[in-house]
Amino acid sequence: MTTPIIKSPYLFAHPYPGKLIVVEGIDGSGKSTQLSLLRKWLESKGSNIFFTEWNSSALVKETTKRGKKTKLLTPMTFSLLHATDFANRLYHQILPPLKAGMIVLADRYMYTAFARDAVRGVSPSWVRKLYSFAIKPDLAFYFRVPIEVSLSRLLEGTRAELKYYEAGMDLGLSPNLVESFKIFQSRTLAEYDKLVDEFGLTVMDATLEIDEQQEQVRDIVSKALATYKPKRGTHVKREALFWRRFALPESERAQGEADRA
Amino acid sequence: MPYQSLKGLKGKLIALEGPDGVGRSTHIELLQEWLEVQGYGVLTTGWTRSELMSKTIASAKQGNILDPWSHSLLYATDFADRLEHQIIPALRSGFVVLADRYIYTAFVRNTVRGCDRQWIHDVFGFAIVPDLVCYLRIDVDTLALRVIESKGMTYWESGMDMRLGADLYDSFKKYQGLIIEEFDKVAEEFGFQVVDARRPPEEIQEALRARILPILKEGRTKRINKAAAEKIAAEKGILGKPALVAVEKPAEKIAEKATAPAPAKEPATTA
């Protein structure tokens, strides 16, 4: 099959009034922590936030779980399942809030698939074509961290264990979980580094202290949101217009507003 | 699939395509019986029947909130699972694999639902090309009658998710009409063998067998040529050949019988 020029929407800015911010990085890079802090901050400023996570749609999650349990998954089906999950979430979770002008935060995006699937031996060009229906985020952070740091965070941190697929045990790199994790995640790291230039990811030094990183993140996000007009706030101006039709007596309306506040 | 070698697949992959209710599964059953009687190992595989995905797809259909992308990707995952766990291993050990629907069904449905044609081709880029694709072609009026007579029309077969018509019947006719139209295009593009499915089942079965036989023989000779020919020639000399002829002769006779009535009626189908 001949493919002339692939025109992928994910290479161009999306036309919606909302903003899409994503974080990427290997397991233990601290990206989820940073994203939740960013969310807190944006919410405290009064923005409407929608949050979505990699491989979280109910339908696909159950299948992945079943497949992982029975070790039935191959690199190909693994890749396709994640794409299915992504398509489902894009359509039902990401696009509607973006169209409504909200800020969408995504913990992992298609770049995770590009990095991991390449390590699992799936053709990189095929995976890119697979995701050609995706849209380009307004901001994509990549939290770069050395393997040793992420490993110690995972082993000494809250989780204190490595997961089978997280360590790439399905690839048979090493019978030892920690060894396998090291090999698999270093390869993933190398793939991520290639993606930085290809897709213009914003690289963050994930070895810094949490608050130092967060300060940088908030700085970059403020700049990216400079042109963003939050939908919220406008309804205060329209309050009178909104209630006029119902012609409530002044006293009752005041009561109603007090209740809402 | 770069990580899997496709060398040494000695089996034959034969796919049957056509709209819902045209009788594919009935004919697959008959073909399996026929092939097994002849001594071929047969594996049948059907759309959405993978161990990994069948439950998932069933529950997705219940919810009926699928967007076209995840719809297509669910089927692609099911297909990849069957390809890696059923089809390729069976072909490697020399089975005849009968596929009830193949990737072309996905192409057709995807296009009818308004998705990008190139994208779905790309998604299924890892598939292997069948040795033969038979397309059971039917007109939508005959199909509607047949489906009502047998098991009745269902929500998905009528494409009710696309809101093409007010009731099952209207929707079925419009949806399957589009499906057939698209199948015709795909059939031309990928060189399907077209079988007129308006005829009685026995005749359809005969026409299918006539198309499958040469494919099976093709494999035989190739295998003899490639691997065994030298050995047979060196070790057994003339002894190897009579055995070969004996195997192939009855097959040829059936082939002649079967092909005879088929071409006469074929022009009517394509016209």
Interface residues (C-beta under 8 A of the other chain):
Chain A: M1 T3 L59 V60 E62 T63 R66 G67 L72 L73 T74 P75 M76 T77 L80 L81 A83 T84 D85 A87 N88 L90 Y91 H92 R120 G121 V122 S123 W126 K129 L130 S132 F133
Chain B: M1 P2 Y3 E51 L52 M53 K55 T56 S59 A60 G63 I65 L66 D67 W69 S70 L73 L74 A76 T77 A80 D81 L83 E84 H85 D116 Q118 W119 H121 D122 V123 G125 F126
